[in-house]
Structure formats: C-alpha cells, structure tokens
Amino acid sequence: MVDLKGQYEKIKQEIDTGIQEVINTTAFINGPAVKEFQADMERYLNVKHVIPCANGTDALQIAMMALDLKPGDEVITASFTYVATAEVIGLLGLTPVLVDVYPDTFDIDVEAIERAITPKTKAIVPVHLFGQCADMERIMKLADKHKLYVIEDVAQAIGAEYTFSDGSKAKAGTIGTIGCTSFFPSKNLGCYGDGGAIYTNSDDLAKKLRMIAHHGQSVQYVHDVLGVNSRLDTIQAVVLKAKLKHLDKYAAARNSAADYYDKAFANHPGLKTPVRVKNSTHVFHQYTLQLNGIDRAKLREQLAEKGIPAMIYYPIPLHEQKAYKSDRYKTGDFPVTEKLCACVLSLPMHTELDEDSLQYITSTLLDLIKA
C-alpha cells in the first residue's frame, strides 16, 4: 500500500546525517530538531502554534483535555472513521455522538451534525477523511451558532487546503479551535515510528496544550494542571523536518496517481471513483473506490494473488463496534456509513507509484472484474 523504502532512498543522505547527529549529541528528547521542525510546521501551515506530541491519538486527547470538557459532555463525530477519533472521547468519560457521512466525499454530514446537537453538546470533531477537507465553512458557522468547539482530525489530510466562499484559504487543521494530526509512518507526512502534533492560533490554548503534553508543568516540577507524557522524540523530528520540505511534491505525486486511476476506471458501472470537492484540495492519503455489484472479498483475494495489496477502510462502522454500541443507535440509522463499510476498497497510494505500476494495478483489476 505504501513504499516507504523507495521514498527514503531519495532523501537518504539528509535523513542519515540528521539521525547520526542526534546520536552523536545524545539529544534524544526535546533536541534542537524538535523545535526546528515545530517552527517549520508553523510556517508551512501558517498557524501560530504547533505543539509536537507522541502520536495522533494523544493529540486528540490532549486537545479535549485543554478544552476542559467534562464527563457527560457530548462530542459529535463521524461513524465512518478510524476508532481513535471516538476512542479518546470515551477514555475521557465524554459521550461520543456518532453521525453519518456524505456518500460521495466520505466526510461528515453537516445536516446530521445539526440534528445531533443537544444542550450537552460541547464539541464537533470533523475528520478530513482520506485526504480532503470536510465542509469546514458550514461546520464553523454551525459551531459559532451553538457555541461549540471544533477539533479537526487531520491525520489523513495534512497539507490539504480549504477555500472559503470569500476566496480566503487555510490549511486543514488551522480552521477550527484545534487541529490534531498523526505522523504514523504511512501518513502523507510520516516519521519512522510514532509521532503527532496539535495546532492552534490561540496563545492561551497553546500554553495549556504544551503544559498538558508535558505532565501539566508550567515550569519544571510545578504542575498546574493534570497532564500526560507525550513527546515527539528528536530522531522522529529529524525525519519529519526532512520530509516536510517535500510534502507538496508528495501530494502532487499522489494526485498524479489518483488521476491515472480515475481515467482508467472512468464510467465503469462497477467502480465509483473518489469525488473531489471544489472547495478543498485533495492529498489522497487513500484512493478509495466504491464497488457496485462486485464481490469485494473475492476481488481483494484475487488482487493479492497478483501481488497487489488492497485494504478496506473501514469494514465495521463505529456504531456497530462492541466498544461503542449504544441504545441511541441501531443498525440502519447510518445508511451511508453502513453501505460504505460494505463496498469500499482502497488501492495502493503513495509517492513512488510509477506508470508501470499503475498500469499493472489498473489493468489487472479491470481484467479481474471482467472475468
């Protein structure tokens, strides 16, 4: 699904030199590269504050802790997403309120958000799924109307750019109250282990987020708030600093691969290609087809036999997961999510896909569904 080795080979010298420097100086925690990467990210995103942390799940948890959400408070998010988005809501004793998504873009349904708002609702967590932004202008208007926080889950859309109706632009994660991302190795900007970051334009929130991520300390051994231990180590910062310079080029390569897939599968009755919205760029963390009248399990098995990996993101909706079952939901309440979980299939998508690979993947898939 990804070719991290091929990507590494192109920036090997910078990566190796940077890692060796960390080893030589033994500045393994909070070394200079962490602060340099943080500053580079702030410039790239045009956001006032980036707070690096240990992983994307921690980023979401720290964000909710910083907003002083209390047990019983309701947080709205999508049922069609990775579990981490809802997991942290439950871990903090908050109530996850799940809603459906749009059938074409996979992003959270704004009308469904509005229907789900109650006096207990305190925050919305839109997930920029598979690489393009949710409908942030409408979500922010809704949040302003009901005085809600917006925590953007940007784990799959770092670098995507949203355009508002007035023509102004902003990077994914810099629009809401707080943005949270993951640097898991397979992400568009991935390190060589775990890593994450939190973004905000609020000075007060940034101060609190940093404290929480560092045991709640304002200064060493002075603990003002309940915190956690969540740090991006220096070696991972070296990797991310090197890769950030190439992030837009990586996105362009992914879009080129997506264009090839789109063209190859255009107008096929059994294959629905991803829809790209007008007000957001797409960075194609995943290239996800919707199958119609095709046996997904059989196709996936046949592709694997031909050396082509394919993944299902996600096979079980959150509202049907044992950990998140609730009396408030039943099967059939999320028709779009349930349909997507039954029909989506993601093909290889990464920066090193060349035309030969793309031709082999597309022709093989088309031959298999023709047979």
JOCORHU-V22097 format. One line per field, one symbol per residue. phi: phi as a letter, one per 20 degrees, with the letter a starting at -180 (. if undefined). A space follows every 50 residues. Layout:
# JOCORHU-V22097
phi=???
This chain:
# JOCORHU-V22097
phi=.ccfffffgfcgffffffffffffelefdlfgfffffgffffffelcfcd dfbfaffggfffffffelfdgnfecebefeaffggegfffgemedfdece cffedmegefffgffefcgefcbcdfdefmpcfffffffffffffdldfc deedgdcfnfcddefenfcbfgndeffbdccddggefgddedrdaabcca eefffffffffffcmmeecgmddecfccdbcefffffffffffgfdgfff ffffffffffggffdgmffecdefedffebfcdlfcddedecmdffffff fffffendfbcddcfcfgfdfgfcfbffcbgofcffgffffecfbdegba fdfdffffffffffffffeef
